[in-house]
Amino acid sequence: MHNNPLQKRVVFDFEVDFSNGGGIQGQDFRLDIDGDDIADEALAAYIVQDMRLLMVGAVRILNKQIISEPHKRLSTQTPATEFQLIDLSHTIEEGMITYKGLPAPIICDFLSREASRKIYAPGTEFHIGKIEMVANTGTYLDSPFHRYADGKDLSDLDLKTVANLDGVIVHATNRTGRAITQAAFEGLDLRGKALLVRTGWDQHWRTDQYFEGHPFLTAEAAAYLVEAGVALVGIDSLNIDDITGGERPVHSTLLGQEILIVEHLCNLDQIPTGPFRFYAVPVKIKSFGTFPVRAFARVDPP
């Protein structure tokens, strides 16, 4: 939104053809802009995105004019604040170690831009990248198949279980010791929600400290969360379990009840107090139990 008394706006008509037949038209469409002009391609992309159009063929921008006029809503109301998106994911990089004993990703070209020039018309080039990595890389989600051979894999997950979840954050940064017990979660309304546990351990990411002495949930805490009806549990630590032994009671308990797990979160301190929505959507892969996600929180204006 813009607070200038006199705002540059673009006024235009448009026509959209659909690749499966038919189309739509719009006349005298108005849009606030920054600067003195906007390209037709940018307007076409805005129309497709704003109207959530699918199967789009051609988009034509017609009768475009740039005008200056007062913003109509300035005199009647204060513009609403847009929602905020908070990135909770680590960036995946060449050579990055997520978990000791697991190989770092190898990121390279499958088809370089230079090589592509031999394939396409003059002035046209593309890049096709190649990545080799284990599933447990960066910020990732565990599905039941990660722990159980007959559990749901990534392709079986309903989008409702990984997107647009009501979120609850627990700040466990002032704990005594490494273990986070059920006391940290008692009294919270967790049913059907994504529980994010902030330990502050993400501050050690890409350092040797990250792999030693990380915070974790206890087995009793996991059992409590099952009874509380939580839908997903995320943590900004190396592992949601204590890894000093071979047992993984938290993974076993949560995934056994189809409660998803997200590990190696970050930036949980940036989520403000109040309601938010959580998203952690993995690629839809058959016979895979774990995969990196672009986890984020959506905070709507009050």
N, C-alpha and C positions, 0 to 999 in steps of 0.2 A: 504494500500500500504506500501512497505518497502523501506527504503533508504540504506540498507546495500549493499556494492559493491558485496558481495557474499551472496546469499540468499538460504536457504534451501527450496527445493520444493519437492512435491510428484508427481510422474508420475504413472499413472495407466490406466487400461482399465475398462470399466464397462458394465454391462448388466442390463436392467430394464424390468421386466415383468409387464404388466398391468392386473388388476384383471378382466377386461372385454375382455381380449384377446389381443394378439400381444405384441410387446415390441420394445425397441430401444437399440442400442449398441454404445459405444464410445471407441476409441483407442487413446492411448498416450495423455490422458488428463493431464494437468499440473496445479498445484495450489501451490501458495506460502503458507508456513506454519510457525508458530512460534514453536520453539523447534525442537527436533530431530525426532519426529514421530507423526502420527495422526491415530486414530482408524478407522477401516473400517466403523463402524457405523456412525461416524462423516462425513466421505466422502459421504456415502450414503445419509445422511440427506442434505448435501450441494447440491448434484446433484438434488435431488427432489425439493429443494427450489429454486435453481438458475435457473432451467429449468421450474419452475412453473408447475410441473407435477401433474396430478390428476389420481385417480383410480390406484394408484401404488400398485402392489402386492409385488414382491421380488426385491431387489437390490443387485447385486453381484459385489464386487470389486475384480479385477483380476490383476495379474502381477504388484503389487504395488512396487515401488522403491522410496527411499529417496535419492535425489541428491543435490549437491551444485553447483550453477552456477550464473553468474551475471544476474540481472534482465534486460531483453531485452530492457525495455523502459527507463532505467535510462540514457543511453547514448544519447537518442534522444529527450526526453521531460521531463518536470517536471510532476510528477503524479498529476492528478486532485484531488482536495479536495472533499471528499464525502459529500453528503447532510447531513444536521443537523436536528434532530428531537427534538422538545422542548415540554415536557410534560406540559400541561395546566390544569391538573385535580388534584383535591384533592383525597387523599387515603380514601377509605371507611373503617371504623374501628368499632368494637364492641362498642356500647354505644355512638357513635358520634351524636351530635345534629346538624342538618343542618339548621333547621328552628324551632323557638320556637312554641310549640303546636303540632309538629309532632314527633312521637316516633323515638327513635334511633334504628338503625339496631341491630338485634340479630344474631350473627354468631356462629355456633356450628357445631358439627359433626352430620351427618345423619348416616354415617358408619365410625367408627374410624378405624385406621390401625390395632389396636389390635383385634377388632371384625372381621375385614376382614380376618384375618389369619385362622379363623374357616371355611371360605367359599372356599378359594383358595388353590392351591397346596402349599406344604412347600416351604418357601422362597419367596412367592408371596403375596404381600399385596397392598391394595389400600386405598385411602381416598376419601370419598364422603361428601362434605360439604353441609350445609344447612344455608340459610340466610332468615330472615324475616325482611322486610323493606317496607316502603312506597316508592312510585316511586320518590318522590322529596327528594332524598338523595344524598349527595355529589355534584359533578358537573354533571348537568343533562340538557337534551334537552326537550323543550316544543314543541309539535306538535299542530296543530289547534284543535284536539280533546280535548286537555286539557282545552280549553276555550269554544268550541262550540260542541254541541252534534252531529252535522252533519259534523264536520270537519274531515280532514284526521287524522287517528291514526298512531301509529308508523309503523305498517305493510304496510301502504299506501305510505310511503315516498320513493321517488326515491333516489337511492344512490347518484345521482348527486347533490342532495340538502344538503347532509351531509358530503360529502367527496370530496377532491381535489378541494376545492373552492379557488379562488383567495382571498387573505386576505388583509384587510386594518385595521390598528390599529390607534386609536385616543387616545392620552394621555390626560386624563382629571384630572390630579393630582393637577394642579395649579388653580382649579376652586375656585370661591368665593361662598360659600354656598353648599348645597347638590344637587341642581337641575342642570342637564346637558341639555342645550337648543340646538336648531337646529344650533345655531351659531358654535358649535363645529364641525359640519359636512359640513357646507357650503363650496362649491368649491371643494369637493372631488368627484372623479369618483367612485361611489358605485354600479353601475348597475351590477347585477348578482354576487355580491361579498359578502363575509363574513366580516361584520364590528365588530371588537372587541374593546370594550370601556374599557380602563384601568383607573381605579379610584384609585388603590392602596389599596382598602379596604381588599383585601385578606391577608394583613399583620395582620389583627385582627382575622383570622380564628381560631376557637376553643377557643375564648375568649368571655366574656360577651359583649365587645365593638362591636363585629361583628353584634349583633342584634339590636343595637341602633344607629339611625342617619345615616343610610347608604346612599350613593349617588344613584341617580336614573335619568332616562330620563323623560323629560316632555312629555305631550300629544302632544304638537306642534312639538317636535322633532320626535316623532313617525310618525306623519303625513308627515313630511318632508322626512323621510327615505322611506316611501312608495312611494312618488313621485320620489325619487331618484333611485328607482328600486333595493334596497338592497335585497339580498337573505336570509341572516341570520344575526342576531344581538346577540352578546355575551357580557357579562359583568362580571367583577370580584367582584361583590357586592352581598349582600344578596338578592336583588330583583331588577329587571329592572324598577319596578314601585315604586312610593311613596305608602307606606302601612299604612299611618296614617289614611286613610279613607277606606271605603269598595270598592271604585272604583279601577279599574285596566285598565286605558285607554291605556297604552302602550301594555300590553298583548292583549287587545281587538282589537286594531288597527292593530298590526303586525300579530297576528295569524288569524285575519279576512281576511287578504290578503295572507295567506299561507307563511308568512315570519317567519321562525323558530327562536326560542330564546334559548340561552344557558346561564344559570346562574351559579354563584359560580365558575367562572374560576379562575385561579391563574397563577403566573409566566409570566404575559404578559410583564413584564419589560425585560425578557430574549430574546424577539423577536428582532433581530437586524433591523436597518433601511434598507428598501429595500423590494423587493417582497417576499412573502411567500404563502404557501398553507395551508388551514385549514381543519381539519378533526374532526368530532364529531358524531360518528356512534352509535346509540342506538341498543339494541336488537330488533328484529322484532316481536313485540307482537300485537295481535289483541285486539281491544277495550281498548287500553292503550294510554294515551296522553303524558306521561312523563316517562323518564327513565334515569338513570345514563349513562354517556358516558366516554370514554377515549379520551378526547379532546387533540389534539396536533397540532403543526405547523411544517411544513416541509420547511426548508430553503435550497435552492439549491445554489451551488457555483456560484460566479459571472462569 
